[in-house]
Amino acid sequence: MYDADDLLSPSEAARLVGCSVNTISRAAKRAGLGLRLANGRLVAIRFADLRIAASFTRDCGGANVSA
C-alpha cells in the first residue's frame, strides 16, 4: 500500500495509526521525525518514520503500522 519513502499528511498518518493528529505530531516531534515548517507545525511524515513514531506513544498502543 505505502512505500517506506512515501510522505503522508499528519491526518493520513493519524488515520492509519488510529490516533489524533496531535498525538502523531507529538510523537514525531519527540522522535525527531517528520518535515516541519519554521513555526514547528508538522507538514509531512515518511511512512517508515510513522512506524517509528507510533512506537513512541502509549496513546496509540504501540500501534503496528504496516504497508
Secondary structure, DSSP 8 states (H G I E B T S, - for coil): ---TT-EE-HHHHHHHHTS-HHHHHHHHHHHT-SEE-TT--EEEEEHHHHHHHHTT-GGGTS-----
